[in-house]
């Protein structure tokens, strides 16, 4: 692989995201073991994980701004340390606030430092504009590959050695992201075809211009729903599987299936971004989620129902990231993309907080997730239509 080629940066960023997302998206597998060990109840554990959803989003613009100012390498290295520390502390937590600190703050902040805003911002400024949409899809596919690998790996570790050993193993794996920071260090050299910022604007001015833009707020609203949807599923799908009388392997397999399905979806979304309006890509993704959830609600609950459901959802799981990041870059340039896209991720994770938390409230108060499924379908439909008013120029052919 040629040093400093687009493929080099894309692969390094994708490898970091593979680890941080793979670890983070497997957290639902630890809910039942944590409940048995601590006796705190599903609602309190869900609240700690919901805090983690919010923190992961809240740190995105902060770490994005740090990366814009000092480069991504230091941020990624810091995240590696925080993620590993959080996993170790989580294995020792016995109280609700112990879980909030470990799973809700340290682990989430560490994963956020090695996530979309920093990684996409770092690569977008090094890659020509005509390849930027595909590069975002490629990096995002790395995160999906992580879910495919880490969900069954964690389940196997939990079954064979216990959940504490699984967490310590994930802590060791988290440290492997630090060396990749070296390859993403420093300021990128000028690359032909890249508009790096809105002319003459600094970070404060760029944020102000974005916040006055209606299209930017439409992106936020749609991404809020995406976060609600994903956090609810990744946190509570194992519990839904158990309610249906099926084994834990069905849950881990379903979470794993989402990974390769989203690899395909992310690469497709990235490729389509060069030829179709990104807002229309987002419209059809959110609309398809509505259909998938309604079909799931009405279908008999067998293992194959979950596997097919996971495949359908996986095709759009985080494939919303390439068009959302691409639209942000289209509207405002790439100089402060890590910060501006980080702010949309904050909205995503505010939705994630409510998805994870309200799922725990639903199961604790009604013994079922049914009303959450209908809320999920309704929000996905709303997200589809809220993207249509975005003002986006036709892609150049």
N, C-alpha and C positions, 0 to 999 in steps of 0.2 A: 504494500500500500504506500503510495507516494506521500512523503511527509508534507504536512500542511495543505494537502488537497482537500476539497470539500468532503470527500468520503472519509478522510481521516478524522475531521472534526465531527461529522455526523456520527461516526462509529463510537468515538470517545464519549460523546454526549449520550448516545443511546445506551451505552454500557452503564453509565452512572444511573440513568433513569431506570434501567432494568432492575438494579439492586434496590433503589429507594422505593420504587413503586411496588416491586414484588414483595418486599417486607411489609410495606404499609397496607397493601390490599389483602393481605392474609390475616389481618388482625381479628376478623370475625371468628376465626377458628379457635381463638383463645378465650372467647366469651364464656363458654360452658366450663372449661377447666378453671378459669378464674372464679366463676360463681361457686363451684364446688369447693375451692380452696379457701376463699375469703368469706363465703356466706353473705355477701353484700346484696345479692339480688340482681336480676337482669337490668332493672331500671337504673340503678346507680352505676353499674358497669357501663351501660349504654351512655349515660351522661358523661362519664370520663372520656369515652371514645368520641362522643359528640364534641367535647371541648377540643379534642385532637383534630377533628375535622375543621373546626373554626381556626385553630392556631395554624394549621398547615396553610390555610388560605391567608391568614393575617400576616404571616411572615413573608409571603411571596413578594409583595411590593417593597418590603423593607430589604430583604436580601437582594431583590432585583436592583434597587437603588444602590446598594453596596457594590454589587457586581458592575453596574454602570460606572461607578466612581473608581473602584479599586481593582476591577477585574474579577472574573468568576472563580479563579483558582482558590483564593483564600476562603471564599464563601463555601465552596464545595468541601474543602478540607475541614472547615468548622462544622459543617453539617454531618460529615462522617463521624466526628467525635460525639456530637450530640445524639445522633441516632443510636450509636452503640451504647452510650451511657444510659439512654432511656430504656432500651431493651433489658439491660442488666437490672436497672432499678425496678422495672415492671415485674421482674421475676421475684422480687423481694417484697413487693407491696402487699399490705394486709388491710389497708383502710381505703375509703373512697378518695380521700385527698392524696394518699400515696399513689393511687392510680391516676388521678388527675395530673399530678406532677410528672409521673413517668410516661404514661401513655398519652396523656392529654397535652403536655407541654414539651418535654424533652424529645420524645420520639417524633412527634409531629413537626417540631421546629427543625430537627435534623433532616427529616425527609424533605421538608420544604426547601431547605438550602441546596439540595441536590435535585431540584425538580424543574418543572416546565419553564417558569419565567427566567431563571438563571441560564438554563441549558439552551433554550431556544433563542434567548437574547444573545448568548455568546456565539452561537453558530450563524445566526441571521446576518450579522455584521461581517462575516467572513465568506459568505456564499453569494454568488450573483443572484439578482432578483428573479430570473427565470427558473431558478432551481430551488427557491426558498420554500415554496409550498410543499414540494416533494420532500425536502430535507426535514421540515417540521413533521410530516407524516412518518418519515423514517425514524426520527428520534422517538416519537410517540409510540411507534411499534416496539421499540426497545422496552418501554414500560409494560406493554401488554405481554411481551415475551417473559418478563419477570413474573407476572402473575401466573402464567402457564407453568413456570418452573417452581415458584415458591409455594403456591397453594398445596399441591400434592406433597412437596418436600416437607413442609411444616406438619401436615397431617401425618405423614410417615414418622417423623421425629416424635411427635406427640404420642402416637400409638406405641412406638418402640421404646422410647427413652423417657417420656414424660414432657409436660409442657415447659418446665423450667429449663431443661436441656435444649429444647427447641428455641427458646428465647435467647439463651446464651450463644447458640449457633448463629442465630440471626445477627447478634451483636458482632460476632467475629466477621460475618459476611459484610456487614455494613462498613467495616473499616477498609474493605477493598476498594471503595470509591475514591479514597484519598489519592492514590497514585494517578488516577485519571485527571485530577485537577492540574497536574503539571503540564499536560498537553493542551489545556485550555487557558493557560496563563497569558498575561500580557495584553496589550492593545493590538487589535487586528490592523493589518496594513490595509490601505485603501484597495477596494476590489471594484472593478469596473461593473457598472450597472446597479450599484447599491446607493439608494438615497438614504443617508444615515439619520436625518432628523428633519424636523420642520425648520425651514430656513431661519437662522438668527435666533432660535429659541433655546433657552436653557431648560433644566428639568422642571422648575416651578412653572414656567410659562407653558411647557408642553403638557403638564398635568392640567393646568387651567383650561387650555384649549380643548383637551379631551373631555373634561367634565362639562363643557358647554356644548358638546356635540351630541345630538339626539341619537344618532346611530350607535355611538359608543354606549349609551345607556341601554339601548335595545340588546346589545351584546351582553351586557351585565345581567339583564333580566332573564335572557335565555339560559345563560350559564348558571344562574342561581338554580333553575329547575334541574339542570344537568347534575349539579352537586347534590341536590336533594335525592334524586333518583339513585345515583351511584352509592352514596353513603348509606342509604337505607338498605340497599341490596348487599353491599359488601359486609355490613355489620350484622344483618338479620337473616340473610338467606340460610345460613346453617340452622338457625332457630326455626325458620319456616319448614325446612326439610324435616327436622325432628318432629314438628307438629303433625306432619303428614305420615308419621310412623316409619320413616325411611332412615337408613344408616348414615353415619357421618361421612362415609366415603362418597355418598351421592352429593353432599355439599361440597367437599373438596374437589371432586371431579367437575362439578358444575362451575366452580370458580376457576378451575384450570382451563375449561373449555372457552371461557370468556377471553382468555389470553390470545390464543392463535386466531380466534375469530376477529379480535380487534386489531391484530397485526395486519390482517387482510383489509379490514375496514379503514385503518389509519393510512396504509399505503395507497388505497384507492382514493380516499379523501384528499391526500396530498397531491396525487396525480391529477385529479379532477380540478383542483384549485387553480391550475394553470389554464383551464379551458372553459370553466363554467363559473357563474357567479357563486361566490362562497355563501351568500345568504340563502340561496336556494338549496345548496348542499345541506346547510343546517336545518332548513325547513323540512326536508324529506327525512333527515335523521330523526328529528324529534317526533314527526308524525308516525314513523315506523315504530318508535318506542310505545306510543299510545296503543297501536294495534297489537303489539306483542304482549303488553301487560293485560289488555282486555281478553285476549285469547287465553293467556295463562289462567286468569281468574275463572274462566268458564270450563277449562279443560280438567280431566281427571288427573289426580296428583300421583303420577307414576315416575320412576327414575327417568324414563325417556322424555316425559313432559319437562322435567327440569333441564335435561341435557339440550333439548331443542330450544327451550326458552333461553338458556345461557348462550346458545349459538346466535339466536336472533338479537339478543341484547348486546352480545359481544361485538357484533359487526359495527355498532355505533358507540360502544362503551365510552371510550375516550377519543374516538375518531372525531369528536366535536372540537378537539384542540387545534388541529391544523387549520381548519377554516376560521376559527375564532382568532387565533394568533395571526393568521394571514390577513384577516380583515383589519386587525389592529395596526399591522405594519402598512397596509394599504392606506389607511386613513392618516397615520401619524409618522410614518418612517420607522427606521430601525434603531436610531441612536438611543432612545429611551424605551425600547420595546420591552426590556426586562421589567421595567417599572410599570408601564401602562398595561401590559398583559398581566403582570402580577396583580394589579388592581382588579381585573376581571376574575382572576382566580380567587381573590378574596370574596367576591360575590358568589362564586361557585361554592366556596366552602362555608359561607353563611347558610346557603341552602343545604350543604352537607351536615352542618350542625343540627338543623331541624330534622333532616331525614334520619340520622342516627338516633337522636334523642326521642323524637316522637314515635319511632318504631318501638323503643323500649317502653314508652308510656302506653302504647296501644296494647302490647302483649301483657303488660302488668294489669291493666284495667279491664280489658275485654277478653283476654285469653286468646286473641286472634289478631292477625295483621290485616284483616279484610279491608277495613276502612282506609288503611295506609295504601293498599294497592289501588283503590279507586282514586285516592288523592294523587297518587303517582301518575296515573293515566291522565287525569284532568290537567295537571301541571305540564305534562309533556305536550299535550295538545295546545295549551296556551303558549308554550315556548316556540312551537312550530310557527305560529302566526305572528308572534312578536318580532321575529326576524325579518319579516317581509318589508317593513318600512325602512330598513337600513339603506342608505344611499351608497350604492357601490357601482362604480364604472364597470362596463363590460371588459372582460379580460382581453388583452391584445393577443391576436393570433400569430 
